[in-house]
Amino acid sequence: MSDDPRTQLDRATHTILFRRTLTATREQVFDAWTQPDQLRAWWDPTGAPLAECTVDLRPGGGFRFVNRDHAHGPPFAGVYQVVERPALLVFDALGALGTVRIDQVGATVELTVSIRCGSAEHLAQFVKLGVDVGTARTLDNLVGHLAAPG
């Protein structure tokens, strides 16, 4: 488990919770999560651009992200359940429910990402695979992506 206080593990609800504060607009954060050209730049925890990225941004639409280094992991794919620009994305992926909340708090955006597994065993498997650490790195990449000039 990550030692990062911005990452919390809730065994009672089988959830991994991540928080980040960004200096960006909600729309910029939402676009970074949903536009393939932006996702390619920050999604892979190693910092390498994605080899492939497809997004069908609508409830029932899917997404698929392929890391350049296939040894890093299989493609990450899922189906959107809720798409509410610029505040909320909910999707099913890898047997878990992912939620991305984007809240404006003063001049910053508070990003809350949760991964809710279906069971204690599923959560334990995700932690064993390093999903908590990898996702934390990915979110740090997002912070850097949105802070970059240009």
N, C-alpha and C positions, 0 to 999 in steps of 0.2 A: 504494500500500500504506500502511496505517496506520502511524504512528510509535509507536503505543501498545505498550509491551512486553508487555501482556496478550494481544496478538494476534500469532500466529506463522503464517508461510506456509511450508509444507513442500512444496517443488516435487517432491521425490523420490516422495512419496506422493500428490501432487495434493490436499493438504489445507490448509484454513484452520482454525486452532485458536484458541479464545478461552478465557480464564480469568477468573473473578470470584470474590471472596470476599464472602459475604453473612452478615449477622447475622440468621439466621432458622433455622427447623427445616427438615429435608429435606422434610417433608410440606408446609410452606408454599411452598417453592420448587416442588415438583412440582405443587401445586394452581395456582400462578401460571402454570405452563406448560400446564395442561390444562383449566382452567375458563374458558369463554368470557367471563364477566363480568370476570374478571381480565385475560385476554389482551387484551380490547378496550382496557383502560386503559394498557398499556405496550408493545404490540408495534410500533406504527408508529415508525420511527426519528425522525420529526419531533416526536413527543410527542403528536400528535393521536390521539384515540380512533379505533379501527377503525370503519368503516361497517358491516361485517358480520363475524361470527365464528361458525363452526360447528365442532364437534368431535365425532367418533364415536370415543371413547377405547377402542380394542381393537385387537389385531393384525388387520390387514386393513381397519380403519376409517380414515376419512379426516378431513382438516381443511381448512378454507378460510378465509383471512383476506383481507379487502378493505379497503384503505386508503381513508380519506375523500377524499383527493386522488388521483384516478385517474392523474394525470400522474406521480405518484411511482413508479408501477410497476403491473404487472398483479397480479391476485390471487395470493396465495401459497397454494398447495394441495399436499397430499401425502397419503401413506398410511403409517400406523403399521406398522412391522414388529415392534417389541418395545415392550411397555408393562409395566414392573416398578415399581410404586409402592413406595417413594418415591425410587428410585435411578436409574432408567434409562428413556430414551425413544430409540427408533431409528426413523427414518422416511425415506422416499424423497420428494424434492421437487426440482423443476426439474432432474431428471436426476442429482442428487447424493444421497449418503447422509448424513443428519444424525444426529448422536448427541448426546444431552444426558445427562451423568453428574452426579449429585448426591451428593457425599460429605460425611459429617459429619467434621469435623476439630476436635476440642475443642468450643468454644462457637460455632464458625462452620461454614458450609457452603462447600465448595469446588465451584464449578460449572465444568465443562469442557464446552464445546460444540465439536464438530468438524463441518466440512462437507467431505466427501470427494468430489471430482470424479472422473469416469471417465477423464480424460486431461489432459495438460498444456495442451492447447488449451481444454478446458472450464474449467480453473482460470484460465487467462489471461482468458477471457471474463468469468468471475465478478469477477475483480479489476478489469477494465476497467469493468464495470458498477457497481463500488463496493460489492459484496456484503460485503467485509471491513469497510469503514468503516461501512456501514449496520447490519450486524449488531452491531458494537461499540457503536454508539449505542443500538440496541435493548436490548442487555444492560445498558447503563448505566441505561436507563429501568427495567428490571426491578429493579436494585439500589435505585433511588429508590422504586419502587412498594412494595417489601417493607419499606423503611425508614420509609415514611410512617405516621404514627399512625392508628389506627383499624382 
